[in-house]
Amino acid sequence: MGHWIVDFASFSPRIVIEVDDRSHDFRDERRRSAFIESHGFVILRFSNVEVRDELDPIVQGIEAEVARLSSPGGGGGP
């Protein structure tokens, strides 16, 4: 997105999922997030450890966000 790479993206609804570890470069993160969000995307962030140890709750959270954004008035439609 722009000149940034995201881990996963959905265009309907507009969600970006980021899986980060401690070596992730956060110096430019505010500008990157602002750019992505300015294009109507919601960003969900998880750590590598969360994905490894808590995958089921993460999937449930992503499903809940998809349902929220897909519902009337949820912000996921044009």
mmCIF file of the N, C-alpha and C atoms, coordinates in Angstrom:
data_MODEL
# 
_entry.id   MODEL 
# 
loop_
_atom_site.group_PDB 
_atom_site.id 
_atom_site.type_symbol 
_atom_site.label_atom_id 
_atom_site.label_alt_id 
_atom_site.label_comp_id 
_atom_site.label_asym_id 
_atom_site.label_entity_id 
_atom_site.label_seq_id 
_atom_site.pdbx_PDB_ins_code 
_atom_site.Cartn_x 
_atom_site.Cartn_y 
_atom_site.Cartn_z 
_atom_site.occupancy 
_atom_site.B_iso_or_equiv 
_atom_site.pdbx_formal_charge 
_atom_site.auth_seq_id 
_atom_site.auth_comp_id 
_atom_site.auth_asym_id 
_atom_site.auth_atom_id 
_atom_site.pdbx_PDB_model_num 
ATOM 1   N N  . MET A 1 1  ? 0.855   -1.159  0.000  1.00 0.00 ? 1  MET A N  1 
ATOM 2   C CA . MET A 1 1  ? 0.000   0.000   0.000  1.00 0.00 ? 1  MET A CA 1 
ATOM 3   C C  . MET A 1 1  ? 0.902   1.223   0.000  1.00 0.00 ? 1  MET A C  1 
ATOM 4   N N  . GLY A 1 2  ? 0.771   1.997   -1.043 1.00 0.00 ? 2  GLY A N  1 
ATOM 5   C CA . GLY A 1 2  ? 1.740   3.064   -1.202 1.00 0.00 ? 2  GLY A CA 1 
ATOM 6   C C  . GLY A 1 2  ? 3.091   2.409   -1.406 1.00 0.00 ? 2  GLY A C  1 
ATOM 7   N N  . HIS A 1 3  ? 4.080   2.828   -0.677 1.00 0.00 ? 3  HIS A N  1 
ATOM 8   C CA . HIS A 1 3  ? 5.381   2.157   -0.783 1.00 0.00 ? 3  HIS A CA 1 
ATOM 9   C C  . HIS A 1 3  ? 5.626   1.219   0.398  1.00 0.00 ? 3  HIS A C  1 
ATOM 10  N N  . TRP A 1 4  ? 4.565   0.932   1.162  1.00 0.00 ? 4  TRP A N  1 
ATOM 11  C CA . TRP A 1 4  ? 4.674   0.017   2.297  1.00 0.00 ? 4  TRP A CA 1 
ATOM 12  C C  . TRP A 1 4  ? 4.120   -1.355  1.939  1.00 0.00 ? 4  TRP A C  1 
ATOM 13  N N  . ILE A 1 5  ? 4.644   -2.354  2.594  1.00 0.00 ? 5  ILE A N  1 
ATOM 14  C CA . ILE A 1 5  ? 4.166   -3.725  2.429  1.00 0.00 ? 5  ILE A CA 1 
ATOM 15  C C  . ILE A 1 5  ? 3.371   -4.092  3.673  1.00 0.00 ? 5  ILE A C  1 
ATOM 16  N N  . VAL A 1 6  ? 2.186   -4.671  3.474  1.00 0.00 ? 6  VAL A N  1 
ATOM 17  C CA . VAL A 1 6  ? 1.391   -5.156  4.600  1.00 0.00 ? 6  VAL A CA 1 
ATOM 18  C C  . VAL A 1 6  ? 1.396   -6.680  4.562  1.00 0.00 ? 6  VAL A C  1 
ATOM 19  N N  . ASP A 1 7  ? 1.118   -7.288  5.711  1.00 0.00 ? 7  ASP A N  1 
ATOM 20  C CA . ASP A 1 7  ? 1.136   -8.744  5.770  1.00 0.00 ? 7  ASP A CA 1 
ATOM 21  C C  . ASP A 1 7  ? -0.070  -9.356  5.066  1.00 0.00 ? 7  ASP A C  1 
ATOM 22  N N  . PHE A 1 8  ? -1.269  -8.876  5.410  1.00 0.00 ? 8  PHE A N  1 
ATOM 23  C CA . PHE A 1 8  ? -2.500  -9.375  4.806  1.00 0.00 ? 8  PHE A CA 1 
ATOM 24  C C  . PHE A 1 8  ? -3.450  -8.201  4.613  1.00 0.00 ? 8  PHE A C  1 
ATOM 25  N N  . ALA A 1 9  ? -4.206  -8.226  3.513  1.00 0.00 ? 9  ALA A N  1 
ATOM 26  C CA . ALA A 1 9  ? -5.176  -7.164  3.273  1.00 0.00 ? 9  ALA A CA 1 
ATOM 27  C C  . ALA A 1 9  ? -6.423  -7.739  2.630  1.00 0.00 ? 9  ALA A C  1 
ATOM 28  N N  . SER A 1 10 ? -7.549  -7.186  3.029  1.00 0.00 ? 10 SER A N  1 
ATOM 29  C CA . SER A 1 10 ? -8.836  -7.496  2.411  1.00 0.00 ? 10 SER A CA 1 
ATOM 30  C C  . SER A 1 10 ? -9.418  -6.179  1.923  1.00 0.00 ? 10 SER A C  1 
ATOM 31  N N  . PHE A 1 11 ? -9.966  -6.191  0.727  1.00 0.00 ? 11 PHE A N  1 
ATOM 32  C CA . PHE A 1 11 ? -10.546 -4.973  0.181  1.00 0.00 ? 11 PHE A CA 1 
ATOM 33  C C  . PHE A 1 11 ? -12.053 -4.901  0.394  1.00 0.00 ? 11 PHE A C  1 
ATOM 34  N N  . SER A 1 12 ? -12.650 -5.974  0.866  1.00 0.00 ? 12 SER A N  1 
ATOM 35  C CA . SER A 1 12 ? -14.079 -5.956  1.181  1.00 0.00 ? 12 SER A CA 1 
ATOM 36  C C  . SER A 1 12 ? -14.349 -6.966  2.288  1.00 0.00 ? 12 SER A C  1 
ATOM 37  N N  . PRO A 1 13 ? -14.432 -6.530  3.522  1.00 0.00 ? 13 PRO A N  1 
ATOM 38  C CA . PRO A 1 13 ? -14.242 -5.167  4.005  1.00 0.00 ? 13 PRO A CA 1 
ATOM 39  C C  . PRO A 1 13 ? -12.761 -4.802  4.010  1.00 0.00 ? 13 PRO A C  1 
ATOM 40  N N  . ARG A 1 14 ? -12.501 -3.542  4.212  1.00 0.00 ? 14 ARG A N  1 
ATOM 41  C CA . ARG A 1 14 ? -11.144 -2.996  4.120  1.00 0.00 ? 14 ARG A CA 1 
ATOM 42  C C  . ARG A 1 14 ? -10.407 -3.189  5.451  1.00 0.00 ? 14 ARG A C  1 
ATOM 43  N N  . ILE A 1 15 ? -9.686  -4.304  5.516  1.00 0.00 ? 15 ILE A N  1 
ATOM 44  C CA . ILE A 1 15 ? -8.927  -4.652  6.726  1.00 0.00 ? 15 ILE A CA 1 
ATOM 45  C C  . ILE A 1 15 ? -7.492  -4.992  6.341  1.00 0.00 ? 15 ILE A C  1 
ATOM 46  N N  . VAL A 1 16 ? -6.560  -4.500  7.122  1.00 0.00 ? 16 VAL A N  1 
ATOM 47  C CA . VAL A 1 16 ? -5.157  -4.890  7.018  1.00 0.00 ? 16 VAL A CA 1 
ATOM 48  C C  . VAL A 1 16 ? -4.816  -5.617  8.309  1.00 0.00 ? 16 VAL A C  1 
ATOM 49  N N  . ILE A 1 17 ? -4.182  -6.766  8.182  1.00 0.00 ? 17 ILE A N  1 
ATOM 50  C CA . ILE A 1 17 ? -3.741  -7.533  9.347  1.00 0.00 ? 17 ILE A CA 1 
ATOM 51  C C  . ILE A 1 17 ? -2.218  -7.549  9.335  1.00 0.00 ? 17 ILE A C  1 
ATOM 52  N N  . GLU A 1 18 ? -1.645  -7.122  10.450 1.00 0.00 ? 18 GLU A N  1 
ATOM 53  C CA . GLU A 1 18 ? -0.201  -7.080  10.601 1.00 0.00 ? 18 GLU A CA 1 
ATOM 54  C C  . GLU A 1 18 ? 0.215   -8.056  11.698 1.00 0.00 ? 18 GLU A C  1 
ATOM 55  N N  . VAL A 1 19 ? 1.224   -8.859  11.406 1.00 0.00 ? 19 VAL A N  1 
ATOM 56  C CA . VAL A 1 19 ? 1.819   -9.770  12.382 1.00 0.00 ? 19 VAL A CA 1 
ATOM 57  C C  . VAL A 1 19 ? 3.273   -9.333  12.528 1.00 0.00 ? 19 VAL A C  1 
ATOM 58  N N  . ASP A 1 20 ? 3.619   -8.847  13.713 1.00 0.00 ? 20 ASP A N  1 
ATOM 59  C CA . ASP A 1 20 ? 4.923   -8.233  13.914 1.00 0.00 ? 20 ASP A CA 1 
ATOM 60  C C  . ASP A 1 20 ? 5.699   -8.927  15.020 1.00 0.00 ? 20 ASP A C  1 
ATOM 61  N N  . ASP A 1 21 ? 7.011   -8.818  14.908 1.00 0.00 ? 21 ASP A N  1 
ATOM 62  C CA . ASP A 1 21 ? 7.878   -9.300  15.974 1.00 0.00 ? 21 ASP A CA 1 
ATOM 63  C C  . ASP A 1 21 ? 8.689   -8.124  16.501 1.00 0.00 ? 21 ASP A C  1 
ATOM 64  N N  . ARG A 1 22 ? 9.555   -8.379  17.428 1.00 0.00 ? 22 ARG A N  1 
ATOM 65  C CA . ARG A 1 22 ? 10.324  -7.301  18.054 1.00 0.00 ? 22 ARG A CA 1 
ATOM 66  C C  . ARG A 1 22 ? 11.309  -6.641  17.091 1.00 0.00 ? 22 ARG A C  1 
ATOM 67  N N  . SER A 1 23 ? 11.667  -7.299  16.017 1.00 0.00 ? 23 SER A N  1 
ATOM 68  C CA . SER A 1 23 ? 12.627  -6.716  15.092 1.00 0.00 ? 23 SER A CA 1 
ATOM 69  C C  . SER A 1 23 ? 11.961  -5.777  14.086 1.00 0.00 ? 23 SER A C  1 
ATOM 70  N N  . HIS A 1 24 ? 10.645  -5.637  14.156 1.00 0.00 ? 24 HIS A N  1 
ATOM 71  C CA . HIS A 1 24 ? 9.910   -4.770  13.241 1.00 0.00 ? 24 HIS A CA 1 
ATOM 72  C C  . HIS A 1 24 ? 10.376  -3.322  13.407 1.00 0.00 ? 24 HIS A C  1 
ATOM 73  N N  . ASP A 1 25 ? 10.538  -2.616  12.307 1.00 0.00 ? 25 ASP A N  1 
ATOM 74  C CA . ASP A 1 25 ? 10.987  -1.222  12.327 1.00 0.00 ? 25 ASP A CA 1 
ATOM 75  C C  . ASP A 1 25 ? 9.784   -0.307  12.536 1.00 0.00 ? 25 ASP A C  1 
ATOM 76  N N  . PHE A 1 26 ? 9.641   0.245   13.731 1.00 0.00 ? 26 PHE A N  1 
ATOM 77  C CA . PHE A 1 26 ? 8.482   1.069   14.066 1.00 0.00 ? 26 PHE A CA 1 
ATOM 78  C C  . PHE A 1 26 ? 8.731   2.561   13.877 1.00 0.00 ? 26 PHE A C  1 
ATOM 79  N N  . ARG A 1 27 ? 9.909   2.958   13.386 1.00 0.00 ? 27 ARG A N  1 
ATOM 80  C CA . ARG A 1 27 ? 10.218  4.389   13.250 1.00 0.00 ? 27 ARG A CA 1 
ATOM 81  C C  . ARG A 1 27 ? 9.236   5.114   12.348 1.00 0.00 ? 27 ARG A C  1 
ATOM 82  N N  . ASP A 1 28 ? 8.762   4.471   11.320 1.00 0.00 ? 28 ASP A N  1 
ATOM 83  C CA . ASP A 1 28 ? 7.881   5.095   10.337 1.00 0.00 ? 28 ASP A CA 1 
ATOM 84  C C  . ASP A 1 28 ? 6.423   4.650   10.513 1.00 0.00 ? 28 ASP A C  1 
ATOM 85  N N  . GLU A 1 29 ? 6.145   3.983   11.612 1.00 0.00 ? 29 GLU A N  1 
ATOM 86  C CA . GLU A 1 29 ? 4.850   3.324   11.784 1.00 0.00 ? 29 GLU A CA 1 
ATOM 87  C C  . GLU A 1 29 ? 3.662   4.294   11.791 1.00 0.00 ? 29 GLU A C  1 
ATOM 88  N N  . ARG A 1 30 ? 3.802   5.462   12.404 1.00 0.00 ? 30 ARG A N  1 
ATOM 89  C CA . ARG A 1 30 ? 2.673   6.416   12.449 1.00 0.00 ? 30 ARG A CA 1 
ATOM 90  C C  . ARG A 1 30 ? 2.290   6.897   11.066 1.00 0.00 ? 30 ARG A C  1 
ATOM 91  N N  . ARG A 1 31 ? 3.285   7.240   10.246 1.00 0.00 ? 31 ARG A N  1 
ATOM 92  C CA . ARG A 1 31 ? 2.989   7.681   8.878  1.00 0.00 ? 31 ARG A CA 1 
ATOM 93  C C  . ARG A 1 31 ? 2.372   6.555   8.067  1.00 0.00 ? 31 ARG A C  1 
ATOM 94  N N  . ARG A 1 32 ? 2.906   5.376   8.225  1.00 0.00 ? 32 ARG A N  1 
ATOM 95  C CA . ARG A 1 32 ? 2.405   4.197   7.510  1.00 0.00 ? 32 ARG A CA 1 
ATOM 96  C C  . ARG A 1 32 ? 0.951   3.937   7.892  1.00 0.00 ? 32 ARG A C  1 
ATOM 97  N N  . SER A 1 33 ? 0.670   3.909   9.197  1.00 0.00 ? 33 SER A N  1 
ATOM 98  C CA . SER A 1 33 ? -0.702  3.660   9.667  1.00 0.00 ? 33 SER A CA 1 
ATOM 99  C C  . SER A 1 33 ? -1.652  4.749   9.184  1.00 0.00 ? 33 SER A C  1 
ATOM 100 N N  . ALA A 1 34 ? -1.219  5.995   9.264  1.00 0.00 ? 34 ALA A N  1 
ATOM 101 C CA . ALA A 1 34 ? -2.067  7.106   8.816  1.00 0.00 ? 34 ALA A CA 1 
ATOM 102 C C  . ALA A 1 34 ? -2.392  6.972   7.337  1.00 0.00 ? 34 ALA A C  1 
ATOM 103 N N  . PHE A 1 35 ? -1.419  6.590   6.530  1.00 0.00 ? 35 PHE A N  1 
ATOM 104 C CA . PHE A 1 35 ? -1.651  6.406   5.099  1.00 0.00 ? 35 PHE A CA 1 
ATOM 105 C C  . PHE A 1 35 ? -2.677  5.301   4.852  1.00 0.00 ? 35 PHE A C  1 
ATOM 106 N N  . ILE A 1 36 ? -2.472  4.154   5.487  1.00 0.00 ? 36 ILE A N  1 
ATOM 107 C CA . ILE A 1 36 ? -3.370  3.011   5.294  1.00 0.00 ? 36 ILE A CA 1 
ATOM 108 C C  . ILE A 1 36 ? -4.782  3.364   5.762  1.00 0.00 ? 36 ILE A C  1 
ATOM 109 N N  . GLU A 1 37 ? -4.893  3.959   6.934  1.00 0.00 ? 37 GLU A N  1 
ATOM 110 C CA . GLU A 1 37 ? -6.209  4.322   7.474  1.00 0.00 ? 37 GLU A CA 1 
ATOM 111 C C  . GLU A 1 37 ? -6.877  5.408   6.632  1.00 0.00 ? 37 GLU A C  1 
ATOM 112 N N  . SER A 1 38 ? -6.097  6.301   6.021  1.00 0.00 ? 38 SER A N  1 
ATOM 113 C CA . SER A 1 38 ? -6.685  7.349   5.182  1.00 0.00 ? 38 SER A CA 1 
ATOM 114 C C  . SER A 1 38 ? -7.324  6.778   3.925  1.00 0.00 ? 38 SER A C  1 
ATOM 115 N N  . HIS A 1 39 ? -6.997  5.542   3.601  1.00 0.00 ? 39 HIS A N  1 
ATOM 116 C CA . HIS A 1 39 ? -7.613  4.863   2.470  1.00 0.00 ? 39 HIS A CA 1 
ATOM 117 C C  . HIS A 1 39 ? -8.755  3.950   2.909  1.00 0.00 ? 39 HIS A C  1 
ATOM 118 N N  . GLY A 1 40 ? -9.230  4.159   4.129  1.00 0.00 ? 40 GLY A N  1 
ATOM 119 C CA . GLY A 1 40 ? -10.426 3.470   4.608  1.00 0.00 ? 40 GLY A CA 1 
ATOM 120 C C  . GLY A 1 40 ? -10.207 2.098   5.209  1.00 0.00 ? 40 GLY A C  1 
ATOM 121 N N  . PHE A 1 41 ? -8.968  1.756   5.509  1.00 0.00 ? 41 PHE A N  1 
ATOM 122 C CA . PHE A 1 41 ? -8.685  0.444   6.071  1.00 0.00 ? 41 PHE A CA 1 
ATOM 123 C C  . PHE A 1 41 ? -8.627  0.504   7.597  1.00 0.00 ? 41 PHE A C  1 
ATOM 124 N N  . VAL A 1 42 ? -9.066  -0.570  8.224  1.00 0.00 ? 42 VAL A N  1 
ATOM 125 C CA . VAL A 1 42 ? -8.872  -0.793  9.654  1.00 0.00 ? 42 VAL A CA 1 
ATOM 126 C C  . VAL A 1 42 ? -7.642  -1.682  9.773  1.00 0.00 ? 42 VAL A C  1 
ATOM 127 N N  . ILE A 1 43 ? -6.762  -1.364  10.704 1.00 0.00 ? 43 ILE A N  1 
ATOM 128 C CA . ILE A 1 43 ? -5.548  -2.160  10.896 1.00 0.00 ? 43 ILE A CA 1 
ATOM 129 C C  . ILE A 1 43 ? -5.691  -2.968  12.174 1.00 0.00 ? 43 ILE A C  1 
ATOM 130 N N  . LEU A 1 44 ? -5.517  -4.277  12.059 1.00 0.00 ? 44 LEU A N  1 
ATOM 131 C CA . LEU A 1 44 ? -5.495  -5.175  13.211 1.00 0.00 ? 44 LEU A CA 1 
ATOM 132 C C  . LEU A 1 44 ? -4.060  -5.671  13.360 1.00 0.00 ? 44 LEU A C  1 
ATOM 133 N N  . ARG A 1 45 ? -3.508  -5.520  14.555 1.00 0.00 ? 45 ARG A N  1 
ATOM 134 C CA . ARG A 1 45 ? -2.116  -5.913  14.789 1.00 0.00 ? 45 ARG A CA 1 
ATOM 135 C C  . ARG A 1 45 ? -2.029  -7.022  15.831 1.00 0.00 ? 45 ARG A C  1 
ATOM 136 N N  . PHE A 1 46 ? -1.173  -7.974  15.533 1.00 0.00 ? 46 PHE A N  1 
ATOM 137 C CA . PHE A 1 46 ? -0.930  -9.084  16.443 1.00 0.00 ? 46 PHE A CA 1 
ATOM 138 C C  . PHE A 1 46 ? 0.561   -9.364  16.455 1.00 0.00 ? 46 PHE A C  1 
ATOM 139 N N  . SER A 1 47 ? 1.040   -9.865  17.572 1.00 0.00 ? 47 SER A N  1 
ATOM 140 C CA . SER A 1 47 ? 2.451   -10.253 17.644 1.00 0.00 ? 47 SER A CA 1 
ATOM 141 C C  . SER A 1 47 ? 2.607   -11.693 17.161 1.00 0.00 ? 47 SER A C  1 
ATOM 142 N N  . ASN A 1 48 ? 3.832   -12.042 16.809 1.00 0.00 ? 48 ASN A N  1 
ATOM 143 C CA . ASN A 1 48 ? 4.112   -13.427 16.420 1.00 0.00 ? 48 ASN A CA 1 
ATOM 144 C C  . ASN A 1 48 ? 3.736   -14.388 17.542 1.00 0.00 ? 48 ASN A C  1 
ATOM 145 N N  . VAL A 1 49 ? 4.011   -13.998 18.774 1.00 0.00 ? 49 VAL A N  1 
ATOM 146 C CA . VAL A 1 49 ? 3.719   -14.850 19.928 1.00 0.00 ? 49 VAL A CA 1 
ATOM 147 C C  . VAL A 1 49 ? 2.206   -15.049 20.062 1.00 0.00 ? 49 VAL A C  1 
ATOM 148 N N  . GLU A 1 50 ? 1.427   -13.983 19.887 1.00 0.00 ? 50 GLU A N  1 
ATOM 149 C CA . GLU A 1 50 ? -0.037  -14.123 19.949 1.00 0.00 ? 50 GLU A CA 1 
ATOM 150 C C  . GLU A 1 50 ? -0.538  -15.086 18.882 1.00 0.00 ? 50 GLU A C  1 
ATOM 151 N N  . VAL A 1 51 ? -0.022  -14.965 17.673 1.00 0.00 ? 51 VAL A N  1 
ATOM 152 C CA . VAL A 1 51 ? -0.453  -15.848 16.585 1.00 0.00 ? 51 VAL A CA 1 
ATOM 153 C C  . VAL A 1 51 ? -0.090  -17.291 16.906 1.00 0.00 ? 51 VAL A C  1 
ATOM 154 N N  . ARG A 1 52 ? 1.082   -17.483 17.468 1.00 0.00 ? 52 ARG A N  1 
ATOM 155 C CA . ARG A 1 52 ? 1.519   -18.836 17.813 1.00 0.00 ? 52 ARG A CA 1 
ATOM 156 C C  . ARG A 1 52 ? 0.702   -19.425 18.959 1.00 0.00 ? 52 ARG A C  1 
ATOM 157 N N  . ASP A 1 53 ? 0.444   -18.609 20.003 1.00 0.00 ? 53 ASP A N  1 
ATOM 158 C CA . ASP A 1 53 ? -0.140  -19.140 21.234 1.00 0.00 ? 53 ASP A CA 1 
ATOM 159 C C  . ASP A 1 53 ? -1.648  -18.930 21.369 1.00 0.00 ? 53 ASP A C  1 
ATOM 160 N N  . GLU A 1 54 ? -2.225  -18.004 20.621 1.00 0.00 ? 54 GLU A N  1 
ATOM 161 C CA . GLU A 1 54 ? -3.636  -17.635 20.816 1.00 0.00 ? 54 GLU A CA 1 
ATOM 162 C C  . GLU A 1 54 ? -4.363  -17.497 19.487 1.00 0.00 ? 54 GLU A C  1 
ATOM 163 N N  . LEU A 1 55 ? -4.132  -18.413 18.572 1.00 0.00 ? 55 LEU A N  1 
ATOM 164 C CA . LEU A 1 55 ? -4.684  -18.291 17.223 1.00 0.00 ? 55 LEU A CA 1 
ATOM 165 C C  . LEU A 1 55 ? -6.212  -18.283 17.212 1.00 0.00 ? 55 LEU A C  1 
ATOM 166 N N  . ASP A 1 56 ? -6.849  -19.160 17.978 1.00 0.00 ? 56 ASP A N  1 
ATOM 167 C CA . ASP A 1 56 ? -8.316  -19.211 17.957 1.00 0.00 ? 56 ASP A CA 1 
ATOM 168 C C  . ASP A 1 56 ? -8.949  -17.878 18.367 1.00 0.00 ? 56 ASP A C  1 
ATOM 169 N N  . PRO A 1 57 ? -8.526  -17.249 19.474 1.00 0.00 ? 57 PRO A N  1 
ATOM 170 C CA . PRO A 1 57 ? -9.101  -15.946 19.808 1.00 0.00 ? 57 PRO A CA 1 
ATOM 171 C C  . PRO A 1 57 ? -8.800  -14.872 18.762 1.00 0.00 ? 57 PRO A C  1 
ATOM 172 N N  . ILE A 1 58 ? -7.653  -14.951 18.131 1.00 0.00 ? 58 ILE A N  1 
ATOM 173 C CA . ILE A 1 58 ? -7.322  -13.988 17.082 1.00 0.00 ? 58 ILE A CA 1 
ATOM 174 C C  . ILE A 1 58 ? -8.274  -14.153 15.908 1.00 0.00 ? 58 ILE A C  1 
ATOM 175 N N  . VAL A 1 59 ? -8.487  -15.378 15.479 1.00 0.00 ? 59 VAL A N  1 
ATOM 176 C CA . VAL A 1 59 ? -9.414  -15.634 14.372 1.00 0.00 ? 59 VAL A CA 1 
ATOM 177 C C  . VAL A 1 59 ? -10.816 -15.152 14.743 1.00 0.00 ? 59 VAL A C  1 
ATOM 178 N N  . GLN A 1 60 ? -11.243 -15.414 15.967 1.00 0.00 ? 60 GLN A N  1 
ATOM 179 C CA . GLN A 1 60 ? -12.564 -14.941 16.405 1.00 0.00 ? 60 GLN A CA 1 
ATOM 180 C C  . GLN A 1 60 ? -12.633 -13.418 16.381 1.00 0.00 ? 60 GLN A C  1 
ATOM 181 N N  . GLY A 1 61 ? -11.565 -12.749 16.784 1.00 0.00 ? 61 GLY A N  1 
ATOM 182 C CA . GLY A 1 61 ? -11.530 -11.288 16.751 1.00 0.00 ? 61 GLY A CA 1 
ATOM 183 C C  . GLY A 1 61 ? -11.586 -10.741 15.337 1.00 0.00 ? 61 GLY A C  1 
ATOM 184 N N  . ILE A 1 62 ? -10.876 -11.390 14.428 1.00 0.00 ? 62 ILE A N  1 
ATOM 185 C CA . ILE A 1 62 ? -10.915 -10.972 13.024 1.00 0.00 ? 62 ILE A CA 1 
ATOM 186 C C  . ILE A 1 62 ? -12.315 -11.181 12.462 1.00 0.00 ? 62 ILE A C  1 
ATOM 187 N N  . GLU A 1 63 ? -12.928 -12.324 12.758 1.00 0.00 ? 63 GLU A N  1 
ATOM 188 C CA . GLU A 1 63 ? -14.293 -12.587 12.298 1.00 0.00 ? 63 GLU A CA 1 
ATOM 189 C C  . GLU A 1 63 ? -15.268 -11.545 12.836 1.00 0.00 ? 63 GLU A C  1 
ATOM 190 N N  . ALA A 1 64 ? -15.110 -11.169 14.094 1.00 0.00 ? 64 ALA A N  1 
ATOM 191 C CA . ALA A 1 64 ? -15.993 -10.159 14.694 1.00 0.00 ? 64 ALA A CA 1 
ATOM 192 C C  . ALA A 1 64 ? -15.810 -8.809  14.004 1.00 0.00 ? 64 ALA A C  1 
ATOM 193 N N  . GLU A 1 65 ? -14.583 -8.447  13.694 1.00 0.00 ? 65 GLU A N  1 
ATOM 194 C CA . GLU A 1 65 ? -14.329 -7.171  13.012 1.00 0.00 ? 65 GLU A CA 1 
ATOM 195 C C  . GLU A 1 65 ? -14.882 -7.191  11.595 1.00 0.00 ? 65 GLU A C  1 
ATOM 196 N N  . VAL A 1 66 ? -14.743 -8.301  10.903 1.00 0.00 ? 66 VAL A N  1 
ATOM 197 C CA . VAL A 1 66 ? -15.327 -8.432  9.562  1.00 0.00 ? 66 VAL A CA 1 
ATOM 198 C C  . VAL A 1 66 ? -16.841 -8.282  9.639  1.00 0.00 ? 66 VAL A C  1 
ATOM 199 N N  . ALA A 1 67 ? -17.469 -8.932  10.617 1.00 0.00 ? 67 ALA A N  1 
ATOM 200 C CA . ALA A 1 67 ? -18.918 -8.822  10.765 1.00 0.00 ? 67 ALA A CA 1 
ATOM 201 C C  . ALA A 1 67 ? -19.324 -7.380  11.076 1.00 0.00 ? 67 ALA A C  1 
ATOM 202 N N  . ARG A 1 68 ? -18.573 -6.711  11.940 1.00 0.00 ? 68 ARG A N  1 
ATOM 203 C CA . ARG A 1 68 ? -18.891 -5.321  12.302 1.00 0.00 ? 68 ARG A CA 1 
ATOM 204 C C  . ARG A 1 68 ? -18.783 -4.416  11.084 1.00 0.00 ? 68 ARG A C  1 
ATOM 205 N N  . LEU A 1 69 ? -17.707 -4.559  10.336 1.00 0.00 ? 69 LEU A N  1 
ATOM 206 C CA . LEU A 1 69 ? -17.499 -3.697  9.164  1.00 0.00 ? 69 LEU A CA 1 
ATOM 207 C C  . LEU A 1 69 ? -18.470 -4.018  8.027  1.00 0.00 ? 69 LEU A C  1 
ATOM 208 N N  . SER A 1 70 ? -18.952 -5.254  7.984  1.00 0.00 ? 70 SER A N  1 
ATOM 209 C CA . SER A 1 70 ? -19.864 -5.667  6.928  1.00 0.00 ? 70 SER A CA 1 
ATOM 210 C C  . SER A 1 70 ? -21.311 -5.343  7.227  1.00 0.00 ? 70 SER A C  1 
ATOM 211 N N  . SER A 1 71 ? -21.602 -4.999  8.467  1.00 0.00 ? 71 SER A N  1 
ATOM 212 C CA . SER A 1 71 ? -22.984 -4.704  8.851  1.00 0.00 ? 71 SER A CA 1 
ATOM 213 C C  . SER A 1 71 ? -23.365 -3.294  8.414  1.00 0.00 ? 71 SER A C  1 
ATOM 214 N N  . PRO A 1 72 ? -24.655 -3.053  8.205  1.00 0.00 ? 72 PRO A N  1 
ATOM 215 C CA . PRO A 1 72 ? -25.088 -1.703  7.852  1.00 0.00 ? 72 PRO A CA 1 
ATOM 216 C C  . PRO A 1 72 ? -24.626 -0.710  8.916  1.00 0.00 ? 72 PRO A C  1 
ATOM 217 N N  . GLY A 1 73 ? -24.012 0.363   8.469  1.00 0.00 ? 73 GLY A N  1 
ATOM 218 C CA . GLY A 1 73 ? -23.501 1.368   9.396  1.00 0.00 ? 73 GLY A CA 1 
ATOM 219 C C  . GLY A 1 73 ? -22.194 1.006   10.037 1.00 0.00 ? 73 GLY A C  1 
ATOM 220 N N  . GLY A 1 74 ? -21.607 -0.136  9.663  1.00 0.00 ? 74 GLY A N  1 
ATOM 221 C CA . GLY A 1 74 ? -20.364 -0.595  10.278 1.00 0.00 ? 74 GLY A CA 1 
ATOM 222 C C  . GLY A 1 74 ? -19.118 0.031   9.713  1.00 0.00 ? 74 GLY A C  1 
ATOM 223 N N  . GLY A 1 75 ? -19.263 0.785   8.651  1.00 0.00 ? 75 GLY A N  1 
ATOM 224 C CA . GLY A 1 75 ? -18.107 1.467   8.093  1.00 0.00 ? 75 GLY A CA 1 
ATOM 225 C C  . GLY A 1 75 ? -17.385 0.678   7.016  1.00 0.00 ? 75 GLY A C  1 
ATOM 226 N N  . GLY A 1 76 ? -17.891 -0.496  6.660  1.00 0.00 ? 76 GLY A N  1 
ATOM 227 C CA . GLY A 1 76 ? -17.182 -1.294  5.661  1.00 0.00 ? 76 GLY A CA 1 
ATOM 228 C C  . GLY A 1 76 ? -17.685 -1.144  4.258  1.00 0.00 ? 76 GLY A C  1 
ATOM 229 N N  . GLY A 1 77 ? -18.776 -0.431  4.060  1.00 0.00 ? 77 GLY A N  1 
ATOM 230 C CA . GLY A 1 77 ? -19.322 -0.281  2.712  1.00 0.00 ? 77 GLY A CA 1 
ATOM 231 C C  . GLY A 1 77 ? -18.926 1.026   2.102  1.00 0.00 ? 77 GLY A C  1 
ATOM 232 N N  . PRO A 1 78 ? -19.138 1.150   0.770  1.00 0.00 ? 78 PRO A N  1 
ATOM 233 C CA . PRO A 1 78 ? -18.785 2.402   0.101  1.00 0.00 ? 78 PRO A CA 1 
ATOM 234 C C  . PRO A 1 78 ? -19.701 3.534   0.505  1.00 0.00 ? 78 PRO A C  1 
# 
